[in-house]
Structures are given as C-alpha cells and as structure tokens.
Amino acid sequence: MAWSVLAPKTLDELYKVLSGISDTQSYVFRGHASASWDHLVPSLHRILPKGFPLGEQVLLEAKAIQVFRRHARSYVEVSELEYFERILNSTTLMQHYGAPTRLLDWTVSPWVACYFAVQDRPDDDALIWAFNRDELEARNRKHKSSRVSDFARFEELASANTVDEWLEAATRAGKYISTFQYDYANPQMSAQQSLFTIAGQLGDNHDEALTRSLPESWQTLKVIVPKQEKQRLRKRLFLMNVAPLNLFPNVDGVGLHIHEAIESGFELGGEGLVGRLEERIRERLGRRKRTQQT
C-alpha cells in the first residue's frame, strides 16, 4: 500500500497535523526539501554502480567501512573512539562525517524534520515523511520469535564487531528494515534527536521496505509543506530555537546561524551587549548624518 498523503493548506493546519502525529510518541520523521522526491534512498544506494550483483555491492560496502575504521580513528574526538567497537556504530559515525552508508537519518522531532525540509528549493512543496516506529518494531519482534533465518542474519548486522562478521550477515540478510539509536551520541546527534533506519539488503529503498512492513494506511504518512508557507515556517522554527545554533552545537553552527538569520531577515542577537552595540551604532550614524547635513 502507498504512503498516505496529508496536505494541509496553511501553516496553522500543518502545525496541527504534525503536533497530532507527534503527540502519539510513536512516529519518527524525516524532512525532504521537495515533495517530488519519491523515494527514501540512502547515500550509499545512490552511488553504487548499477548492475552490480548483491555480493559485489556488499563487498564494496565492507571495504568502505574498513577504510573508514582504519583512517578515521586518528582524527575523531576521543569521545568518539568507542564508536569503533561495533560496526553499526562505526557506520553512524561514517554517516555523520559524510561517508556513504546504507543508513537513513530520522528524528523523533517533527520540527527538526521541518527545519531540513525548508532549507532549499523554495519553489517546491516540501515533504515530511513519518512512520510508526512502535508498529515496525512490534512486527520485527514477531519475526524474531518465529526464528526466521534471514531475519536472524539481519539482526546480526546490529551485533557485528568485525568487518568480516558484517560482510557475512549482509550477504545473507533478508529484506527487512528496522530502526536503531546509537550507543554513544555525539552532541549533534543528541541535538537533532536522531535515529536511523537500516535495511537488510543494499539497494532496497527504505520507503518500499517500510511499506512492506507497515501495510496499514495510518502507519506510513507523507505530510506536504506548501511552498508558499516555507519561509513563514522557517521563521517560526527560528523563533522556536529550531535553528543552526541549537541543531549544530559547534562553531559551524554559529556561522550557519548567522548566515540564515541575515539571509532570511531574522533578528540577530538579543543579548544586552548586542543591544547596546546597536544603539551605539545607530547613534553614531545619526551624528554622521547630522554632520553631513550641516
């Protein structure tokens, strides 16, 4: 069954729809800047050579994981070294630092999803994907209790400690999908309330995998963000502190925060020092103007 589409017409309607979904505390969310993007495709899926047999794709993925684990260990923060104990945690770190993986990022906050949905493509409607995580995990527990062999292999992806163990599990895992949260959250993952989906087979679009596991219309939702409301939504999110300064807790986030505020005409500052500086600048400009007039 296709994902159910909800199409609020105004910002207030959108807010009401997303609040209602979020209040169940069962759904997770992902924002896309364009509603025309039909599928949920992980970054690794997008760049794998077309026509490669599954075994070759998995081998290429394993090599990428091995290269990351070999070289990145020397550069990451000390607190992130624990990510290298388990392969799945390593892939979350790969995802964080821009390497292609089979993972897809989600958030438990619809407003964080909205932030990413309204950052680009102002002439397109945006889209918030949402699915019922509780129902998905309940279904997976049934697979586990039934001792389905290819589901057991899928579960081994989560426990693999070596690349060889990952390779063995990924080669034989069935077409399942699940969610997981990292064992160790870095500040950005925490700020964005992140979690991930992982599919058992490379090349399996996550929207299609979720549809197979969640057949009821209310379990998988797509919420349209009207293009004419994108800018207003950006401003509302900014006022809600769903902004770079909060979502990217590092110096890059500060720079992005300033860039977005100036670009979008949002109020910068608010601290006493900024207020006094603004008064001083305006006073100085006023004196200069009066001098020029005389």
N, C-alpha and C positions, 0 to 999 in steps of 0.2 A: 504494500500500500504506500502511496506517495505521502510525503510530509504534508501536514495540514498547514494551510496558509492563513494567517491573520493579518488584516490590512487596515489598521487604524488610520484615520484621515488627519488627525490633529496631534499635536504634541501631548495634550492632556489625555487624549484617548490612548496614545502609545504608553504614556506613563501608567495609566490604569491597567492596561493589558499586561505589561511587564511586571508590575507590582503584584498582580493577581497570580501570575505564574510563579514568581519568586517566593511568594508567601507560603506556598506548599512546601518549600525547602526540599523538594525532590528533583528539581530541574537544574541543569547546568547550561551555560550559554557560550556562544561564540559569535563575534561580530564580523561581518563582511561589508566592505565599502560599496559593493554593487550587488543588487538583487539578481543580476543576470548571471552571476557565477553559480552554476547549477549543482556543483558537487563539492564535497569536502575531501580535498586531495592533499595528503601530507607532502612535505617538501621533497622527500626522497622519491616519492612516486612520480613527481613532476619531471625529474631529471634522469631517471633510469632509462637506459637505451631501450627503444621499442623492439619488441620481438624477442627479447632475452627470455630463455626458459627460467622458471622459478628458481631452480637450483643456482643458476648463474647470478640472478638478482640477489639472492640471499648471501652468496659468497662475496659479492661486491659490497653489500651492506656490512658484512663481518669485517672485511678489510678496512672499511671506513672507521668502524668502531675501534679496531686495533690501532690504526694510525692516530686517532684522537687520544686514546688512552696512553699511547707511547709518548706523544709530544706535549699534550696539553697539561699533563701533570706538573711540568716545570713552570707553568705560567699562572695557574689558577691560584686563588686565595687559599691560604692554609685551611680555612674552614671548609673549603670545597673538596679537599683531598678524600674525604670519606665517600664522595660520590663514586670513587673508583673501585669500591669494594664489590659492587653488584653491577652487572652490565646494564640493567634497566635504568639505574640511577645515572650511569655514565651517559646514556642516551638523552636523559633530560638535560644534562649539562651541555651536551652537544647541541641540542635544540636551542638552549639559552644563548649559546655563543655563535649561532648561525650556521652550524653544520647541518646538512640534510639528514633527516631521520624519518622513520615510519610513524612517529608520534604526531598528534594534533593537539594544539593548546585549547583549553576551555577555561572558564571561570565560573565560580558559583555566584558571581555578581552580574546581574543583567546590565548594570550601569558601566561596569568595566567593559563589557562586550559592546555597549553603545559607544564608548569612547573610541574604540578601534574601528567601529563601523562608520563614524562620521569624519574621519581624518582625511579622506581622499574622495575623489570622483564626485564633486558637488552636483553634477548634472544627472547623477543616477540615484534611484532609490537605493537605500542601504538595506541590509538584512541581518536579523538576529536569529541564529539557529538555536534551538533549545530541545533537549530531550530529557526524558525521565530517567535519571540515574538509578533510582531505587528499583524501578521495574527491570532495568537491564541487569543489575546485579542479582536480583531475585531469580531471573531466568538462568543466569550463569551458575548460580548455586544448584539449580536443578540438573544442569549438565554435569556438574561435579559429582553430585550424589548418584547419578546414573552411571558414573565411571566411563564416560565416553572417551575412547583412547586419544582421538585427535584433539579433544578439549584438554586432556591431561598434558599433551605436548604444548598446547597454547599456554597453559598455566606455567609451564617450565620456563617460558620467556621471562617471567617475573622473578624467578629464583636463580637464574643462571649467574654464576660467578666468574666464568671464563668465557672467552670468545668462542671456544670450541663447543661449550655447552649451549651457548646461544645459537650457534650455527646448526647444531643437531636439532634443537627444538624448533627453530624457524623453518627448517626444511620439511618438517612433518606436522606442523601445527595446522589445525583446521580453520575454516573461515568463521572465526568468532571475533568478537570485539568486546573490550572491557575498558573501564576507567581505572585510573590509579593516581595516587598522590605520592610525591617524592618522600623518601625517608628524611631528607635534610633539605629544608627550604632556604634558598638564599633570599636576601632582602627583596629583590624584585618579584620573585615568585610569591612571596608572602603578601606583598603589597597588592599584587594583581589577583590574589585569591585563586591561584592557578591549580589546574589539574589537567590530566591528559587522557586521550583515548589511544589505545593501541589495538591494531588489528592483527590477526594471526597470519595473514598472507599479504605479502607485498603486492601492491597494485590494486588492492581491494579498497575502493573509495569508502570513506567512513560513513557517508550518508547512506549508502547502499547496505553496508554491514549493519548499521543501526536499524534500518528498515526491516531487515530480515529478523532481527532480534526483538523488535518492538512493533508488532503488527497493528496495534490499535491506533486509531487516528489521533487520540489525545496524547499519545506517548512521544510523538515527534512533531515539533512545531517550527514554523518559519514565520517570523514577525517582520512585516515590512516597515521600514522607517522612511516616510515620504521625503523625497529630495527637498521639497520646499521647507521642511522642518529641520533639516540637518544643522543649519547654522544656529538656530534657536536652541536645539538640543546641545550643541557644543557649549553654548553659553551657560545653559542650566547645569551641565555637568561640571563646568569650571567653578560655578558657584557652590556645587556640592562637594568640591575638592576632589572630584574625579578628574585629575589633571596630572601633567607630567611630574610636577613637584612631588606628588604623592605616589604615582604609579611607577616611577623610575627613581628610586631613592639613591641617586648618585649625582655627580657633577653634570653628567649628560642630561639628567632630568631637569636640573636647574636651567641649563641652556635651552632645552626644548620648551620648558615652561615659559621662559621669556619670549622665545620666538613665537609661540602660539598666541600668547597674550597680545603682543604687538600686531601680529597678522590679523587677528580676529577682532581687535578693538576692545579687548577685555581690560579691566582695571588692573594695573600692576601695583604692587606694594601693599599699602595699608598699615605698615609699621610706622611708629612715631617718627623715626629717623627719615623715612621716605616722605612723610607728610611735611615735616619741617623743611626738607630739601626742596620739595615742590613749591612751598610758599616763598622760599628764598629766591628760587629761580624766577618765579613769576614777578616778585618784587623787583629783581634786577632787570628783567625785561621791561617792566613798566618804567623804571627810571631811564633806561636807554631810549625808550620811545619818546618820553617827555623831553629828553635832551635833544633828540633829533628834531622835534617839533619846534624847539626854540632856536 
